[in-house]
Amino acid sequence: MAHINIEVSAMMKNISLWFVLGLMVSAPAAAAMNVFSCEPEWAELVRELGGDKVSVTSATTALQDPHRVEARPSLIAKVRKADLVICSGAELEVGWLPMLLRQAGNGAVMPGRDGYIEVATLVDRLDIPKTLDRSDGDVHASGNPHVHLDPRNILAISHVVMRRLVMLDSANAVFYQQRQRDFAERWQQAILRWQLQGAQLKGVRVVVHHQDWAYLFQWLGVEIAGTLEPKPGLPTTAGHVVELKNTLAKSPARMIVHAAYQSDRAAQRMSQLSGIPVVVLPYTVGGDDKSVDLFTLFDVTLQRLTGDSR
Ligand SMILES: [Zn+2]
């Protein structure tokens, strides 16, 4: 009898051990925060700061025009379960984000709430129109929203994003703070490297497709010689092409730049007319094979602009 008892109790111990082990294996790790980003650059920044504590999805890829996105049901579903929504703002997503937010009905991520970050409001914006006239094209009334291409903006924004992650997920506060410190240190070193590399671009004249490059070129001291769009967001016209060609004949530019997400048609046409080479820049993370994170995005951009690997 005693013998059996011992065996039974040993068995029970084993069962409870397996039960505990089973729980440990099957218990989900602390649920990661769901982050919905409108653009790849902010998704990457959140990944840098949040590591495995965040599950990040981007509404757009680098090959999509962030001005024009369809508010698909799959995107609405993602906003619905998001703990944090992060977007450029300043009207970049005016054609689709308000609709997504309305349809998702997730109060925690509505503008003004802790779960909503409008990045462009965190930095000094360029190109704020003095007067607003919609006949001037698809003007960004709150200024230029393409703020991520000045790396100093990314650094400033990383502080705000970190603080927001801490606010929403205070259990991991120290984790986010440490990752932000580490990111900021590496980022500041990289900025110095890029500035050194980009010094040769000071005063260089460049034709752009759209004003996506205002922050990048202001930082580098590059001069914008003209835009292929006659007015922001509008396709180029024959008249505008001639006008720009004449301008460039008088004061030439070194290159014609367009983003990976833009058609190269207008740039190639201007290149044929003017003899100025076209340079495609990734614009954001994923814009080409090498731009796999924020660091390589700037590495590639500087390489292309300086001709190091054009
Ligand atoms: Zn724009």
py3Dmol code that shows the C-alpha trace and the ligand (Angstrom):
import py3Dmol

protein = """\
ATOM      1  CA  MET A   1       0.000   0.000   0.000  1.00  0.00           C
ATOM      2  CA  ALA A   2       2.734   2.388   1.076  1.00  0.00           C
ATOM      3  CA  HIS A   3       4.596   1.432  -2.078  1.00  0.00           C
ATOM      4  CA  ILE A   4       1.609   2.329  -4.267  1.00  0.00           C
ATOM      5  CA  ASN A   5       1.142   5.598  -2.424  1.00  0.00           C
ATOM      6  CA  ILE A   6       4.684   6.606  -3.115  1.00  0.00           C
ATOM      7  CA  GLU A   7       4.260   5.775  -6.759  1.00  0.00           C
ATOM      8  CA  VAL A   8       1.002   7.699  -7.024  1.00  0.00           C
ATOM      9  CA  SER A   9       2.425  10.734  -5.319  1.00  0.00           C
ATOM     10  CA  ALA A  10       5.513  10.609  -7.583  1.00  0.00           C
ATOM     11  CA  MET A  11       3.190  10.412 -10.554  1.00  0.00           C
ATOM     12  CA  MET A  12       1.178  13.357  -9.282  1.00  0.00           C
ATOM     13  CA  LYS A  13       4.383  15.323  -8.882  1.00  0.00           C
ATOM     14  CA  ASN A  14       5.310  14.503 -12.449  1.00  0.00           C
ATOM     15  CA  ILE A  15       1.895  15.452 -13.706  1.00  0.00           C
ATOM     16  CA  SER A  16       1.988  18.789 -11.916  1.00  0.00           C
ATOM     17  CA  LEU A  17       5.542  19.361 -13.173  1.00  0.00           C
ATOM     18  CA  TRP A  18       4.465  18.699 -16.763  1.00  0.00           C
ATOM     19  CA  PHE A  19       1.412  20.835 -16.242  1.00  0.00           C
ATOM     20  CA  VAL A  20       3.554  23.773 -15.076  1.00  0.00           C
ATOM     21  CA  LEU A  21       6.063  23.249 -17.880  1.00  0.00           C
ATOM     22  CA  GLY A  22       3.215  23.046 -20.370  1.00  0.00           C
ATOM     23  CA  LEU A  23       1.841  26.320 -19.114  1.00  0.00           C
ATOM     24  CA  MET A  24       5.251  27.952 -19.380  1.00  0.00           C
ATOM     25  CA  VAL A  25       5.611  26.838 -22.980  1.00  0.00           C
ATOM     26  CA  SER A  26       2.101  27.652 -24.114  1.00  0.00           C
ATOM     27  CA  ALA A  27       1.598  30.866 -22.117  1.00  0.00           C
ATOM     28  CA  PRO A  28       1.914  33.759 -24.536  1.00  0.00           C
ATOM     29  CA  ALA A  29       4.769  36.147 -23.859  1.00  0.00           C
ATOM     30  CA  ALA A  30       3.540  39.500 -22.592  1.00  0.00           C
ATOM     31  CA  ALA A  31       1.477  40.763 -25.522  1.00  0.00           C
ATOM     32  CA  ALA A  32       3.427  43.112 -27.743  1.00  0.00           C
ATOM     33  CA  MET A  33       1.956  46.542 -28.353  1.00  0.00           C
ATOM     34  CA  ASN A  34       0.245  46.867 -31.708  1.00  0.00           C
ATOM     35  CA  VAL A  35       1.550  49.826 -33.626  1.00  0.00           C
ATOM     36  CA  PHE A  36       0.044  51.069 -36.882  1.00  0.00           C
ATOM     37  CA  SER A  37       2.303  53.335 -38.911  1.00  0.00           C
ATOM     38  CA  CYS A  38       1.194  55.196 -42.025  1.00  0.00           C
ATOM     39  CA  GLU A  39       4.697  55.153 -43.545  1.00  0.00           C
ATOM     40  CA  PRO A  40       7.673  52.747 -43.445  1.00  0.00           C
ATOM     41  CA  GLU A  41      10.033  55.307 -41.852  1.00  0.00           C
ATOM     42  CA  TRP A  42       7.975  55.585 -38.667  1.00  0.00           C
ATOM     43  CA  ALA A  43       7.414  51.839 -38.538  1.00  0.00           C
ATOM     44  CA  GLU A  44      11.199  51.454 -38.580  1.00  0.00           C
ATOM     45  CA  LEU A  45      11.707  54.072 -35.885  1.00  0.00           C
ATOM     46  CA  VAL A  46       9.190  52.339 -33.623  1.00  0.00           C
ATOM     47  CA  ARG A  47      10.961  49.009 -34.252  1.00  0.00           C
ATOM     48  CA  GLU A  48      14.290  50.592 -33.316  1.00  0.00           C
ATOM     49  CA  LEU A  49      12.849  51.807 -30.020  1.00  0.00           C
ATOM     50  CA  GLY A  50      10.386  49.045 -29.249  1.00  0.00           C
ATOM     51  CA  GLY A  51      12.274  45.909 -30.290  1.00  0.00           C
ATOM     52  CA  ASP A  52      10.294  42.766 -29.525  1.00  0.00           C
ATOM     53  CA  LYS A  53       7.884  44.650 -27.273  1.00  0.00           C
ATOM     54  CA  VAL A  54       6.104  46.064 -30.294  1.00  0.00           C
ATOM     55  CA  SER A  55       4.379  44.539 -33.273  1.00  0.00           C
ATOM     56  CA  VAL A  56       4.508  47.137 -36.026  1.00  0.00           C
ATOM     57  CA  THR A  57       2.693  47.313 -39.322  1.00  0.00           C
ATOM     58  CA  SER A  58       3.028  49.976 -42.005  1.00  0.00           C
ATOM     59  CA  ALA A  59       0.048  51.021 -44.119  1.00  0.00           C
ATOM     60  CA  THR A  60       2.281  51.811 -47.076  1.00  0.00           C
ATOM     61  CA  THR A  61       5.480  50.493 -48.598  1.00  0.00           C
ATOM     62  CA  ALA A  62       8.277  52.584 -50.070  1.00  0.00           C
ATOM     63  CA  LEU A  63       6.911  51.832 -53.512  1.00  0.00           C
ATOM     64  CA  GLN A  64       3.531  53.374 -52.778  1.00  0.00           C
ATOM     65  CA  ASP A  65       2.687  57.060 -52.938  1.00  0.00           C
ATOM     66  CA  PRO A  66       1.815  57.978 -49.329  1.00  0.00           C
ATOM     67  CA  HIS A  67      -0.370  60.866 -50.580  1.00  0.00           C
ATOM     68  CA  ARG A  68      -2.700  58.422 -52.273  1.00  0.00           C
ATOM     69  CA  VAL A  69      -3.717  55.278 -50.443  1.00  0.00           C
ATOM     70  CA  GLU A  70      -6.958  53.354 -50.523  1.00  0.00           C
ATOM     71  CA  ALA A  71      -8.642  53.014 -47.110  1.00  0.00           C
ATOM     72  CA  ARG A  72      -8.966  49.235 -47.452  1.00  0.00           C
ATOM     73  CA  PRO A  73     -10.891  47.082 -44.913  1.00  0.00           C
ATOM     74  CA  SER A  74      -7.627  45.322 -43.968  1.00  0.00           C
ATOM     75  CA  LEU A  75      -6.135  48.673 -42.942  1.00  0.00           C
ATOM     76  CA  ILE A  76      -9.264  49.581 -40.970  1.00  0.00           C
ATOM     77  CA  ALA A  77      -8.974  46.271 -39.088  1.00  0.00           C
ATOM     78  CA  LYS A  78      -5.363  47.033 -38.203  1.00  0.00           C
ATOM     79  CA  VAL A  79      -6.221  50.501 -36.875  1.00  0.00           C
ATOM     80  CA  ARG A  80      -9.040  48.957 -34.863  1.00  0.00           C
ATOM     81  CA  LYS A  81      -6.650  46.771 -32.859  1.00  0.00           C
ATOM     82  CA  ALA A  82      -3.808  49.310 -32.664  1.00  0.00           C
ATOM     83  CA  ASP A  83      -2.493  50.658 -29.358  1.00  0.00           C
ATOM     84  CA  LEU A  84      -0.585  53.373 -31.183  1.00  0.00           C
ATOM     85  CA  VAL A  85      -1.024  55.067 -34.558  1.00  0.00           C
ATOM     86  CA  ILE A  86       1.948  57.035 -35.880  1.00  0.00           C
ATOM     87  CA  CYS A  87       1.764  59.058 -39.092  1.00  0.00           C
ATOM     88  CA  SER A  88       3.574  61.945 -40.741  1.00  0.00           C
ATOM     89  CA  GLY A  89       0.498  64.145 -40.628  1.00  0.00           C
ATOM     90  CA  ALA A  90       0.552  67.732 -41.896  1.00  0.00           C
ATOM     91  CA  GLU A  91      -2.031  66.596 -44.446  1.00  0.00           C
ATOM     92  CA  LEU A  92       0.178  63.964 -46.086  1.00  0.00           C
ATOM     93  CA  GLU A  93      -2.501  61.338 -45.392  1.00  0.00           C
ATOM     94  CA  VAL A  94      -5.462  63.724 -45.551  1.00  0.00           C
ATOM     95  CA  GLY A  95      -6.991  61.661 -48.370  1.00  0.00           C
ATOM     96  CA  TRP A  96      -7.161  58.397 -46.417  1.00  0.00           C
ATOM     97  CA  LEU A  97      -6.205  58.460 -42.721  1.00  0.00           C
ATOM     98  CA  PRO A  98      -9.285  60.356 -41.403  1.00  0.00           C
ATOM     99  CA  MET A  99     -11.464  57.740 -43.111  1.00  0.00           C
ATOM    100  CA  LEU A 100      -9.452  54.872 -41.575  1.00  0.00           C
ATOM    101  CA  LEU A 101      -9.711  56.377 -38.093  1.00  0.00           C
ATOM    102  CA  ARG A 102     -13.436  57.016 -38.461  1.00  0.00           C
ATOM    103  CA  GLN A 103     -14.169  53.518 -39.712  1.00  0.00           C
ATOM    104  CA  ALA A 104     -11.979  51.813 -37.129  1.00  0.00           C
ATOM    105  CA  GLY A 105     -13.766  53.484 -34.205  1.00  0.00           C
ATOM    106  CA  ASN A 106     -10.802  52.944 -31.881  1.00  0.00           C
ATOM    107  CA  GLY A 107     -11.012  55.814 -29.399  1.00  0.00           C
ATOM    108  CA  ALA A 108      -7.514  55.164 -28.007  1.00  0.00           C
ATOM    109  CA  VAL A 109      -5.798  56.163 -31.256  1.00  0.00           C
ATOM    110  CA  MET A 110      -7.864  59.196 -32.236  1.00  0.00           C
ATOM    111  CA  PRO A 111      -6.036  62.518 -32.764  1.00  0.00           C
ATOM    112  CA  GLY A 112      -5.343  64.142 -29.426  1.00  0.00           C
ATOM    113  CA  ARG A 113      -5.195  60.834 -27.532  1.00  0.00           C
ATOM    114  CA  ASP A 114      -2.015  59.215 -26.156  1.00  0.00           C
ATOM    115  CA  GLY A 115      -2.270  56.509 -28.826  1.00  0.00           C
ATOM    116  CA  TYR A 116      -1.874  58.945 -31.709  1.00  0.00           C
ATOM    117  CA  ILE A 117       1.344  60.620 -32.887  1.00  0.00           C
ATOM    118  CA  GLU A 118       1.377  63.183 -35.694  1.00  0.00           C
ATOM    119  CA  VAL A 119       5.075  63.366 -36.383  1.00  0.00           C
ATOM    120  CA  ALA A 120       5.196  66.553 -38.466  1.00  0.00           C
ATOM    121  CA  THR A 121       3.876  68.598 -35.555  1.00  0.00           C
ATOM    122  CA  LEU A 122       6.996  67.697 -33.556  1.00  0.00           C
ATOM    123  CA  VAL A 123       9.482  69.511 -35.797  1.00  0.00           C
ATOM    124  CA  ASP A 124       9.831  72.860 -37.542  1.00  0.00           C
ATOM    125  CA  ARG A 125       8.070  72.479 -40.859  1.00  0.00           C
ATOM    126  CA  LEU A 126       9.277  73.945 -44.142  1.00  0.00           C
ATOM    127  CA  ASP A 127       7.144  75.396 -46.950  1.00  0.00           C
ATOM    128  CA  ILE A 128       4.222  76.592 -44.832  1.00  0.00           C
ATOM    129  CA  PRO A 129       2.199  78.569 -47.388  1.00  0.00           C
ATOM    130  CA  LYS A 130       1.656  82.213 -46.576  1.00  0.00           C
ATOM    131  CA  THR A 131      -1.647  82.176 -48.376  1.00  0.00           C
ATOM    132  CA  LEU A 132      -3.648  79.101 -49.209  1.00  0.00           C
ATOM    133  CA  ASP A 133      -4.939  78.841 -52.722  1.00  0.00           C
ATOM    134  CA  ARG A 134      -6.024  75.392 -53.857  1.00  0.00           C
ATOM    135  CA  SER A 135      -5.450  76.432 -57.456  1.00  0.00           C
ATOM    136  CA  ASP A 136      -1.775  76.160 -56.553  1.00  0.00           C
ATOM    137  CA  GLY A 137      -2.204  72.403 -56.701  1.00  0.00           C
ATOM    138  CA  ASP A 138      -2.243  69.824 -53.974  1.00  0.00           C
ATOM    139  CA  VAL A 139      -0.501  72.162 -51.555  1.00  0.00           C
ATOM    140  CA  HIS A 140       0.227  70.873 -48.086  1.00  0.00           C
ATOM    141  CA  ALA A 141      -1.514  73.623 -46.115  1.00  0.00           C
ATOM    142  CA  SER A 142       0.304  72.785 -42.859  1.00  0.00           C
ATOM    143  CA  GLY A 143       3.701  72.855 -44.503  1.00  0.00           C
ATOM    144  CA  ASN A 144       5.836  70.153 -46.031  1.00  0.00           C
ATOM    145  CA  PRO A 145       5.045  66.791 -44.377  1.00  0.00           C
ATOM    146  CA  HIS A 146       8.081  64.868 -45.707  1.00  0.00           C
ATOM    147  CA  VAL A 147      10.025  65.541 -42.501  1.00  0.00           C
ATOM    148  CA  HIS A 148      11.898  62.230 -42.126  1.00  0.00           C
ATOM    149  CA  LEU A 149      14.672  63.013 -44.599  1.00  0.00           C
ATOM    150  CA  ASP A 150      16.395  65.406 -42.209  1.00  0.00           C
ATOM    151  CA  PRO A 151      18.047  62.937 -39.828  1.00  0.00           C
ATOM    152  CA  ARG A 152      18.075  65.550 -37.061  1.00  0.00           C
ATOM    153  CA  ASN A 153      14.283  65.426 -37.162  1.00  0.00           C
ATOM    154  CA  ILE A 154      14.392  61.658 -36.656  1.00  0.00           C
ATOM    155  CA  LEU A 155      16.517  62.154 -33.547  1.00  0.00           C
ATOM    156  CA  ALA A 156      14.097  64.724 -32.074  1.00  0.00           C
ATOM    157  CA  ILE A 157      11.120  62.519 -32.921  1.00  0.00           C
ATOM    158  CA  SER A 158      12.735  59.441 -31.329  1.00  0.00           C
ATOM    159  CA  HIS A 159      12.528  61.126 -27.910  1.00  0.00           C
ATOM    160  CA  VAL A 160       8.803  61.753 -28.276  1.00  0.00           C
ATOM    161  CA  VAL A 161       8.075  58.250 -29.580  1.00  0.00           C
ATOM    162  CA  MET A 162      10.035  56.712 -26.699  1.00  0.00           C
ATOM    163  CA  ARG A 163       8.116  58.749 -24.134  1.00  0.00           C
ATOM    164  CA  ARG A 164       4.842  57.692 -25.713  1.00  0.00           C
ATOM    165  CA  LEU A 165       5.812  54.007 -25.645  1.00  0.00           C
ATOM    166  CA  VAL A 166       6.680  54.424 -21.961  1.00  0.00           C
ATOM    167  CA  MET A 167       3.317  56.069 -21.322  1.00  0.00           C
ATOM    168  CA  LEU A 168       1.353  53.318 -23.061  1.00  0.00           C
ATOM    169  CA  ASP A 169       3.402  50.388 -21.749  1.00  0.00           C
ATOM    170  CA  SER A 170       4.984  51.528 -18.500  1.00  0.00           C
ATOM    171  CA  ALA A 171       5.952  47.965 -17.494  1.00  0.00           C
ATOM    172  CA  ASN A 172       8.676  48.152 -20.147  1.00  0.00           C
ATOM    173  CA  ALA A 173       9.706  51.761 -19.488  1.00  0.00           C
ATOM    174  CA  VAL A 174      13.367  51.000 -18.818  1.00  0.00           C
ATOM    175  CA  PHE A 175      13.581  48.850 -21.937  1.00  0.00           C
ATOM    176  CA  TYR A 176      12.315  51.666 -24.189  1.00  0.00           C
ATOM    177  CA  GLN A 177      14.510  54.269 -22.502  1.00  0.00           C
ATOM    178  CA  GLN A 178      17.631  52.157 -22.966  1.00  0.00           C
ATOM    179  CA  ARG A 179      16.873  51.394 -26.583  1.00  0.00           C
ATOM    180  CA  GLN A 180      16.263  55.071 -27.339  1.00  0.00           C
ATOM    181  CA  ARG A 181      19.581  56.033 -25.713  1.00  0.00           C
ATOM    182  CA  ASP A 182      21.367  53.393 -27.713  1.00  0.00           C
ATOM    183  CA  PHE A 183      19.631  54.434 -30.939  1.00  0.00           C
ATOM    184  CA  ALA A 184      20.341  58.145 -30.338  1.00  0.00           C
ATOM    185  CA  GLU A 185      24.035  57.444 -29.776  1.00  0.00           C
ATOM    186  CA  ARG A 186      24.402  55.434 -32.988  1.00  0.00           C
ATOM    187  CA  TRP A 187      22.232  57.902 -34.903  1.00  0.00           C
ATOM    188  CA  GLN A 188      24.243  60.953 -33.812  1.00  0.00           C
ATOM    189  CA  GLN A 189      27.458  59.262 -34.915  1.00  0.00           C
ATOM    190  CA  ALA A 190      25.855  58.419 -38.244  1.00  0.00           C
ATOM    191  CA  ILE A 191      24.696  62.025 -38.733  1.00  0.00           C
ATOM    192  CA  LEU A 192      28.290  63.215 -38.352  1.00  0.00           C
ATOM    193  CA  ARG A 193      29.409  60.662 -40.923  1.00  0.00           C
ATOM    194  CA  TRP A 194      26.656  61.659 -43.376  1.00  0.00           C
ATOM    195  CA  GLN A 195      27.386  65.355 -42.921  1.00  0.00           C
ATOM    196  CA  LEU A 196      31.027  64.777 -43.706  1.00  0.00           C
ATOM    197  CA  GLN A 197      30.137  62.733 -46.759  1.00  0.00           C
ATOM    198  CA  GLY A 198      27.478  65.246 -47.857  1.00  0.00           C
ATOM    199  CA  ALA A 199      29.681  68.334 -47.470  1.00  0.00           C
ATOM    200  CA  GLN A 200      30.588  68.117 -51.162  1.00  0.00           C
ATOM    201  CA  LEU A 201      26.904  68.587 -52.045  1.00  0.00           C
ATOM    202  CA  LYS A 202      26.693  72.085 -50.638  1.00  0.00           C
ATOM    203  CA  GLY A 203      25.430  74.486 -53.325  1.00  0.00           C
ATOM    204  CA  VAL A 204      24.853  71.682 -55.841  1.00  0.00           C
ATOM    205  CA  ARG A 205      21.716  72.269 -57.908  1.00  0.00           C
ATOM    206  CA  VAL A 206      19.213  69.444 -58.242  1.00  0.00           C
ATOM    207  CA  VAL A 207      15.894  69.102 -60.071  1.00  0.00           C
ATOM    208  CA  VAL A 208      13.257  67.188 -58.102  1.00  0.00           C
ATOM    209  CA  HIS A 209      10.032  65.501 -59.103  1.00  0.00           C
ATOM    210  CA  HIS A 210       8.017  66.534 -56.014  1.00  0.00           C
ATOM    211  CA  GLN A 211       9.012  68.485 -52.917  1.00  0.00           C
ATOM    212  CA  ASP A 212       9.693  65.277 -50.970  1.00  0.00           C
ATOM    213  CA  TRP A 213      13.296  66.370 -50.603  1.00  0.00           C
ATOM    214  CA  ALA A 214      12.925  69.764 -48.962  1.00  0.00           C
ATOM    215  CA  TYR A 215      14.236  68.624 -45.561  1.00  0.00           C
ATOM    216  CA  LEU A 216      17.054  66.478 -46.929  1.00  0.00           C
ATOM    217  CA  PHE A 217      18.322  69.243 -49.184  1.00  0.00           C
ATOM    218  CA  GLN A 218      17.949  71.979 -46.621  1.00  0.00           C
ATOM    219  CA  TRP A 219      20.086  69.896 -44.251  1.00  0.00           C
ATOM    220  CA  LEU A 220      22.729  69.248 -46.919  1.00  0.00           C
ATOM    221  CA  GLY A 221      22.676  72.754 -48.414  1.00  0.00           C
ATOM    222  CA  VAL A 222      21.575  71.407 -51.800  1.00  0.00           C
ATOM    223  CA  GLU A 223      19.745  73.893 -53.993  1.00  0.00           C
ATOM    224  CA  ILE A 224      16.464  72.865 -55.603  1.00  0.00           C
ATOM    225  CA  ALA A 225      16.737  74.026 -59.227  1.00  0.00           C
ATOM    226  CA  GLY A 226      13.152  73.199 -60.135  1.00  0.00           C
ATOM    227  CA  THR A 227      10.375  70.645 -59.803  1.00  0.00           C
ATOM    228  CA  LEU A 228       9.009  68.376 -62.520  1.00  0.00           C
ATOM    229  CA  GLU A 229       5.543  68.912 -61.084  1.00  0.00           C
ATOM    230  CA  PRO A 230       4.324  72.331 -62.225  1.00  0.00           C
ATOM    231  CA  LYS A 231       2.387  72.544 -58.958  1.00  0.00           C
ATOM    232  CA  PRO A 232       2.561  70.116 -56.023  1.00  0.00           C
ATOM    233  CA  GLY A 233       0.792  66.874 -56.806  1.00  0.00           C
ATOM    234  CA  LEU A 234       0.009  67.778 -60.424  1.00  0.00           C
ATOM    235  CA  PRO A 235       1.491  65.917 -63.414  1.00  0.00           C
ATOM    236  CA  THR A 236       3.963  67.798 -65.519  1.00  0.00           C
ATOM    237  CA  THR A 237       2.784  69.646 -68.637  1.00  0.00           C
ATOM    238  CA  ALA A 238       4.434  70.326 -71.989  1.00  0.00           C
ATOM    239  CA  GLY A 239       4.608  74.033 -71.167  1.00  0.00           C
ATOM    240  CA  HIS A 240       6.240  73.398 -67.822  1.00  0.00           C
ATOM    241  CA  VAL A 241       8.804  71.050 -69.372  1.00  0.00           C
ATOM    242  CA  VAL A 242       9.878  73.739 -71.856  1.00  0.00           C
ATOM    243  CA  GLU A 243      10.060  76.383 -69.143  1.00  0.00           C
ATOM    244  CA  LEU A 244      12.156  74.157 -66.887  1.00  0.00           C
ATOM    245  CA  LYS A 245      14.424  73.137 -69.762  1.00  0.00           C
ATOM    246  CA  ASN A 246      15.103  76.810 -70.513  1.00  0.00           C
ATOM    247  CA  THR A 247      15.816  77.519 -66.869  1.00  0.00           C
ATOM    248  CA  LEU A 248      18.278  74.641 -66.764  1.00  0.00           C
ATOM    249  CA  ALA A 249      19.965  75.790 -69.961  1.00  0.00           C
ATOM    250  CA  LYS A 250      20.772  79.076 -68.219  1.00  0.00           C
ATOM    251  CA  SER A 251      21.700  77.620 -64.833  1.00  0.00           C
ATOM    252  CA  PRO A 252      22.324  73.887 -65.066  1.00  0.00           C
ATOM    253  CA  ALA A 253      21.678  71.251 -62.432  1.00  0.00           C
ATOM    254  CA  ARG A 254      23.794  68.215 -61.573  1.00  0.00           C
ATOM    255  CA  MET A 255      20.984  65.667 -61.420  1.00  0.00           C
ATOM    256  CA  ILE A 256      17.271  65.028 -61.601  1.00  0.00           C
ATOM    257  CA  VAL A 257      16.027  63.224 -58.505  1.00  0.00           C
ATOM    258  CA  HIS A 258      12.879  61.206 -58.028  1.00  0.00           C
ATOM    259  CA  ALA A 259      11.655  58.786 -55.392  1.00  0.00           C
ATOM    260  CA  ALA A 260      11.378  55.048 -55.899  1.00  0.00           C
ATOM    261  CA  TYR A 261       7.596  55.353 -55.592  1.00  0.00           C
ATOM    262  CA  GLN A 262       7.297  57.885 -58.437  1.00  0.00           C
ATOM    263  CA  SER A 263       7.129  57.042 -62.124  1.00  0.00           C
ATOM    264  CA  ASP A 264      10.419  57.912 -63.815  1.00  0.00           C
ATOM    265  CA  ARG A 265       8.722  59.090 -67.003  1.00  0.00           C
ATOM    266  CA  ALA A 266       8.887  62.850 -66.352  1.00  0.00           C
ATOM    267  CA  ALA A 267      12.453  62.584 -65.035  1.00  0.00           C
ATOM    268  CA  GLN A 268      13.648  60.585 -68.069  1.00  0.00           C
ATOM    269  CA  ARG A 269      11.988  63.050 -70.456  1.00  0.00           C
ATOM    270  CA  MET A 270      13.691  66.005 -68.803  1.00  0.00           C
ATOM    271  CA  SER A 271      16.959  64.087 -68.818  1.00  0.00           C
ATOM    272  CA  GLN A 272      16.720  63.519 -72.583  1.00  0.00           C
ATOM    273  CA  LEU A 273      16.012  67.200 -73.162  1.00  0.00           C
ATOM    274  CA  SER A 274      18.655  68.578 -70.843  1.00  0.00           C
ATOM    275  CA  GLY A 275      21.347  65.891 -70.740  1.00  0.00           C
ATOM    276  CA  ILE A 276      21.172  65.895 -66.944  1.00  0.00           C
ATOM    277  CA  PRO A 277      21.336  62.400 -65.402  1.00  0.00           C
ATOM    278  CA  VAL A 278      18.486  60.893 -63.373  1.00  0.00           C
ATOM    279  CA  VAL A 279      19.122  59.618 -59.854  1.00  0.00           C
ATOM    280  CA  VAL A 280      16.522  57.467 -58.112  1.00  0.00           C
ATOM    281  CA  LEU A 281      16.542  57.703 -54.330  1.00  0.00           C
ATOM    282  CA  PRO A 282      14.845  55.191 -52.041  1.00  0.00           C
ATOM    283  CA  TYR A 283      12.966  57.996 -50.193  1.00  0.00           C
ATOM    284  CA  THR A 284      12.115  55.640 -47.344  1.00  0.00           C
ATOM    285  CA  VAL A 285      12.987  52.252 -45.883  1.00  0.00           C
ATOM    286  CA  GLY A 286      12.408  49.549 -48.491  1.00  0.00           C
ATOM    287  CA  GLY A 287      12.842  51.900 -51.469  1.00  0.00           C
ATOM    288  CA  ASP A 288      15.556  49.557 -52.742  1.00  0.00           C
ATOM    289  CA  ASP A 289      17.293  46.324 -51.705  1.00  0.00           C
ATOM    290  CA  LYS A 290      19.913  48.063 -49.604  1.00  0.00           C
ATOM    291  CA  SER A 291      17.681  50.470 -47.677  1.00  0.00           C
ATOM    292  CA  VAL A 292      16.588  47.965 -45.073  1.00  0.00           C
ATOM    293  CA  ASP A 293      16.451  50.286 -42.071  1.00  0.00           C
ATOM    294  CA  LEU A 294      16.805  53.986 -41.269  1.00  0.00           C
ATOM    295  CA  PHE A 295      20.605  53.829 -41.183  1.00  0.00           C
ATOM    296  CA  THR A 296      20.971  52.167 -44.570  1.00  0.00           C
ATOM    297  CA  LEU A 297      18.297  54.485 -46.003  1.00  0.00           C
ATOM    298  CA  PHE A 298      20.579  57.469 -45.377  1.00  0.00           C
ATOM    299  CA  ASP A 299      23.718  55.528 -46.337  1.00  0.00           C
ATOM    300  CA  VAL A 300      22.232  54.748 -49.748  1.00  0.00           C
ATOM    301  CA  THR A 301      20.814  58.259 -50.204  1.00  0.00           C
ATOM    302  CA  LEU A 302      24.191  59.884 -49.541  1.00  0.00           C
ATOM    303  CA  GLN A 303      25.991  57.377 -51.755  1.00  0.00           C
ATOM    304  CA  ARG A 304      23.631  58.032 -54.661  1.00  0.00           C
ATOM    305  CA  LEU A 305      23.783  61.807 -54.316  1.00  0.00           C
ATOM    306  CA  THR A 306      27.568  61.933 -54.094  1.00  0.00           C
ATOM    307  CA  GLY A 307      27.969  59.424 -56.906  1.00  0.00           C
ATOM    308  CA  ASP A 308      29.877  56.968 -54.701  1.00  0.00           C
ATOM    309  CA  SER A 309      27.883  54.071 -56.105  1.00  0.00           C
ATOM    310  CA  ARG A 310      25.619  55.532 -58.705  1.00  0.00           C
TER     311      ARG A 310
END
"""
ligand_1 = """\
1
ZN
Zn 4.031 65.789 -50.667
"""
view = py3Dmol.view(width=600, height=400)
view.addModel(protein, "pdb")
view.setStyle({"model": 0}, {"cartoon": {"style": "trace"}})
view.addModel(ligand_1, "xyz")
view.setStyle({"model": 1}, {"stick": {}})
view.zoomTo()
view.show()
